[in-house]
Amino acid sequence: MAKVTIDFNVCKGCGLCVNACPKKIIALSTDKLNAKGHSPAEVINQDLCIACAFCATMCPDCAITVEK
């Protein structure tokens, strides 16, 4: 099973990973803020992840890791 990990403290909430995900399992948090005051991205449904790593490739801050 694939596992996506997002470093909340590094994420600036740009949303590029949200747009890149073909399964639409990543969304910007609506109820959390990180230390920088941004709404970080979070994985909505880990079970649907196909480990394509498009999200990690698009992240300008390298805040996302994908493991198979």
C-alpha positions as CSV (number, residue, x, y, z in Angstrom):
1,M,0.0,0.0,0.0
2,A,1.2,3.5,-0.8
3,K,1.8,6.1,1.9
4,V,1.9,9.9,1.4
5,T,3.5,11.9,4.1
6,I,3.2,15.7,4.2
7,D,5.4,17.8,6.5
8,F,2.8,20.3,7.8
9,N,5.5,22.7,9.1
10,V,7.1,23.0,5.6
11,C,3.9,23.1,3.5
12,K,2.9,26.6,2.5
13,G,-0.5,25.7,1.2
14,C,0.1,26.6,-2.4
15,G,-2.2,23.8,-3.6
16,L,-0.1,22.5,-6.5
17,C,-0.2,19.0,-5.0
18,V,-4.0,19.2,-4.8
19,N,-4.2,20.0,-8.6
20,A,-1.6,17.3,-9.5
21,C,-3.2,14.4,-7.7
22,P,-5.1,12.2,-10.3
23,K,-7.1,10.5,-7.5
24,K,-8.0,13.8,-5.8
25,I,-7.1,12.5,-2.3
26,I,-5.2,15.7,-1.2
27,A,-6.9,18.8,0.0
28,L,-5.9,22.0,1.8
29,S,-6.8,21.8,5.5
30,T,-9.8,23.9,6.4
31,D,-9.3,23.7,10.2
32,K,-5.5,23.6,10.8
33,L,-2.7,26.2,10.5
34,N,1.0,25.4,10.6
35,A,3.7,27.4,12.4
36,K,3.9,29.8,9.4
37,G,0.2,30.5,9.5
38,H,-0.6,28.5,6.3
39,S,-3.3,26.0,5.7
40,P,-1.3,22.9,4.9
41,A,-2.2,20.1,2.5
42,E,-3.5,16.9,4.0
43,V,-4.4,13.4,2.6
44,I,-8.1,12.8,2.7
45,N,-8.1,9.1,1.8
46,Q,-4.7,7.3,2.0
47,D,-6.2,4.0,0.7
48,L,-6.9,5.4,-2.7
49,C,-3.3,6.5,-3.3
50,I,-1.6,4.9,-6.3
51,A,1.9,6.1,-5.5
52,C,2.3,8.1,-8.7
53,A,4.2,10.8,-6.7
54,F,2.8,13.6,-8.9
55,C,2.1,15.5,-5.6
56,A,5.7,15.2,-4.5
57,T,7.1,16.2,-7.9
58,M,5.0,19.3,-8.0
59,C,5.8,20.4,-4.4
60,P,8.1,23.4,-4.6
61,D,9.1,23.0,-0.9
62,C,9.8,19.2,-0.9
63,A,7.2,18.8,1.9
64,I,5.8,15.6,0.5
65,T,7.2,12.0,0.4
66,V,5.6,9.0,-1.2
67,E,6.4,5.5,-0.2
68,K,5.3,2.2,-1.8
